[in-house]
Amino acid sequence: MKRVLLFALCCVLLCAATGRAATGVFRQTERTATVRDPWHRKIQPLWQRVLEAEKRTPGFTREGDSFGPVDHDTWKNLVAYAKGKPETEVLRAVNGYFNQWLPKNDQDTWNSPEYWASPREFIRQRGGDCEDYAIAKYFALRFLGIGADRMRLVVVRRKDENGALQAQLHAVLAVRANNGWFILDNNARPGNNIFPDTQYRGRFDPLYSVNENGAWVHGSQAAARP
């Protein structure tokens, strides 16, 4: 039995090391991204800037130092609420809290066609683009104790009611809980709603995902060798 378990573990590690495709978030094929993948070259610098900014000045603290007068006490109440609550309730609370803020496009806010705001920047603006919501939720949940290996910031293409891919990209946060992935989307209605990734089948086509530990490409890109 020990030899069988050791062999299985070695197979898993070998697949990860060689970048072999596997099934992941949204039940789509995925593999580790490389420098040859176009989405990785485009998005990784944006994500790296966020990581460096968050390391220098964390957006989330127990006292809510980044928050202004309107949100300071609300954040502290959320931190207190999260203690001892079931994890899915914490996900709903975080999703609902940030989804109250107004969306803002990068061009108007940052004078840039594509800008990924750090949590602190997002908090000060009290809103942002879809990826800014996902980033803020990611680091809020990190602060509340959820590990990076259980979360992904996922860039997707949405599909219309006929299944046709839309041109504009979208970003959501995927969190692995209860043996499955839950999706935190800034377009959720009501704002605190979270759904298993299986409910987005046929609606989202994942392209690229990232966390502090790695990056992945999905779907047809994952099946092709970089």
C-alpha positions in Angstrom: 0.0 0.0 0.0 2.8 2.4 0.8 4.4 1.8 -2.5 1.1 2.4 -4.3 0.6 5.7 -2.5 4.2 6.8 -3.1 3.9 6.0 -6.9 0.6 8.1 -7.1 2.3 11.0 -5.3 5.2 10.8 -7.7 2.8 10.9 -10.7 1.1 14.0 -9.4 4.5 15.8 -8.8 5.7 14.7 -12.2 2.6 16.2 -13.9 3.1 19.5 -12.1 6.8 19.6 -12.9 6.3 18.9 -16.6 3.3 21.2 -17.0 1.1 18.4 -18.2 -2.6 19.4 -18.5 -5.0 18.4 -15.7 -8.6 19.3 -14.7 -9.0 22.4 -12.6 -11.2 25.4 -11.9 -14.4 25.5 -13.9 -13.7 21.8 -14.6 -11.6 22.9 -17.5 -8.2 21.5 -18.6 -5.3 23.5 -17.2 -1.6 23.5 -17.0 1.2 25.6 -15.5 1.8 28.8 -17.5 5.2 29.5 -19.1 6.9 32.6 -20.4 5.9 31.5 -23.9 2.2 31.8 -23.1 0.8 35.1 -24.4 -1.6 35.6 -21.5 1.1 35.0 -19.0 3.4 37.6 -20.7 0.6 40.1 -20.6 -0.9 39.6 -17.2 2.0 38.5 -15.0 3.6 42.0 -14.9 0.3 43.5 -13.8 -0.1 40.9 -11.0 3.6 41.2 -9.9 3.1 44.9 -9.4 0.1 44.2 -7.2 2.0 41.6 -5.1 4.9 44.1 -4.6 2.6 46.9 -3.6 0.7 44.7 -1.2 3.9 43.5 0.4 5.1 47.1 0.9 1.8 48.4 2.2 -0.9 45.8 3.1 -4.4 46.8 2.2 -6.0 44.9 5.1 -5.2 45.1 8.8 -7.1 44.4 11.9 -7.6 48.1 12.5 -8.6 48.9 9.0 -5.8 51.5 8.5 -6.4 51.7 4.7 -10.1 52.4 5.0 -11.7 55.9 5.2 -14.3 57.0 7.8 -17.2 55.6 5.8 -15.8 52.0 5.7 -13.5 51.8 8.7 -16.0 50.4 11.2 -17.7 48.3 8.6 -14.4 46.5 7.9 -13.7 45.9 11.6 -17.2 44.5 12.0 -16.6 42.1 9.1 -13.4 40.9 10.7 -15.2 40.3 13.9 -18.1 38.6 12.1 -15.8 36.2 10.3 -14.5 34.6 13.5 -15.8 31.2 13.9 -18.2 31.4 11.0 -18.5 28.6 8.4 -16.2 29.4 5.5 -18.9 29.8 2.9 -20.5 32.5 5.1 -17.2 34.3 5.2 -17.0 34.1 1.4 -20.5 35.6 1.1 -19.7 38.4 3.6 -16.5 39.4 1.7 -18.2 39.2 -1.7 -21.2 41.2 -0.6 -19.1 43.8 1.2 -17.0 44.8 -1.8 -19.8 44.3 -4.4 -21.5 47.3 -2.9 -18.8 49.6 -4.3 -19.3 51.1 -7.7 -17.4 49.8 -10.8 -15.0 52.2 -12.4 -13.0 51.7 -15.6 -9.2 51.9 -15.8 -9.1 54.7 -18.4 -11.1 57.1 -16.3 -9.5 56.1 -12.9 -5.9 55.5 -13.9 -5.6 57.0 -17.4 -4.6 53.5 -18.6 -6.4 51.0 -20.8 -5.3 48.2 -18.4 -4.3 48.7 -14.8 -4.5 46.2 -11.9 -5.0 48.2 -8.7 -3.5 47.0 -5.4 -6.0 46.5 -2.5 -5.0 49.8 -1.0 -5.6 51.6 -4.2 -9.0 49.9 -4.7 -10.0 50.8 -1.2 -9.0 54.5 -1.6 -11.0 54.7 -4.9 -13.9 52.7 -3.3 -14.3 50.9 -6.6 -12.6 49.7 -9.7 -12.6 47.3 -12.6 -13.6 43.6 -12.3 -10.1 42.4 -11.6 -9.7 45.0 -8.9 -12.7 43.5 -7.0 -11.2 40.0 -7.4 -7.8 41.2 -6.1 -9.3 42.9 -3.1 -11.4 39.9 -2.2 -8.3 37.6 -2.6 -6.2 39.6 -0.1 -9.2 40.2 2.2 -9.6 36.4 2.4 -5.9 35.9 2.8 -6.0 38.3 5.8 -9.0 36.3 7.2 -7.0 33.0 7.0 -7.6 31.3 3.7 -4.5 30.0 2.0 -3.2 31.3 -1.3 -3.1 27.7 -2.7 -6.9 27.6 -2.4 -7.6 30.7 -4.4 -7.3 31.8 -8.0 -7.8 35.1 -9.7 -9.3 33.9 -13.0 -9.5 35.8 -16.3 -12.4 34.6 -18.4 -14.4 35.3 -21.5 -18.1 35.4 -21.0 -20.5 33.7 -23.3 -23.9 35.2 -24.4 -27.2 33.2 -24.2 -26.3 31.6 -27.5 -22.9 30.4 -26.3 -21.0 32.9 -28.4 -17.8 34.3 -26.8 -17.9 38.0 -25.9 -14.9 40.2 -26.8 -14.5 41.9 -23.4 -12.6 39.9 -20.8 -13.9 39.5 -17.2 -12.2 38.5 -13.9 -13.5 36.7 -10.9 -12.1 35.1 -7.8 -12.3 31.3 -7.4 -12.0 29.8 -3.9 -11.7 26.1 -3.3 -14.0 25.1 -0.4 -16.0 22.0 0.5 -14.2 19.9 -2.2 -15.2 22.3 -5.0 -14.6 25.8 -6.3 -16.9 28.8 -5.4 -16.9 31.9 -7.6 -16.9 35.4 -6.2 -18.1 37.7 -9.0 -18.6 41.5 -8.8 -21.7 41.0 -11.0 -23.4 38.7 -8.5 -27.0 39.6 -7.7 -27.7 39.9 -4.8 -24.1 41.0 -4.2 -23.3 38.4 -1.5 -24.2 35.5 -3.7 -21.6 32.8 -4.4 -22.0 29.8 -6.6 -20.1 26.6 -7.4 -18.1 26.8 -10.6 -20.3 24.1 -12.1 -23.1 26.7 -12.3 -21.0 28.8 -14.7 -20.6 26.0 -17.2 -21.4 27.3 -20.6 -21.2 30.9 -19.3 -17.5 31.4 -18.7 -14.6 30.3 -20.7 -11.5 30.5 -18.4 -8.3 31.7 -20.1 -5.7 32.3 -17.3 -5.5 32.1 -13.5 -3.0 33.2 -11.0 -2.3 33.3 -7.2 0.8 34.0 -5.1 2.2 30.5 -5.9 1.8 30.1 -9.6 -0.1 30.8 -12.8 -2.1 28.5 -15.1 -3.6 28.6 -18.6 -6.9 26.9 -19.4 -8.9 25.2 -22.1 -7.5 24.9 -25.6 -4.4 26.8 -24.5 -3.7 24.2 -21.9 -4.0 21.4 -24.4 -1.5 23.0 -26.7 2.2 22.8 -25.9 3.7 26.2 -25.2 
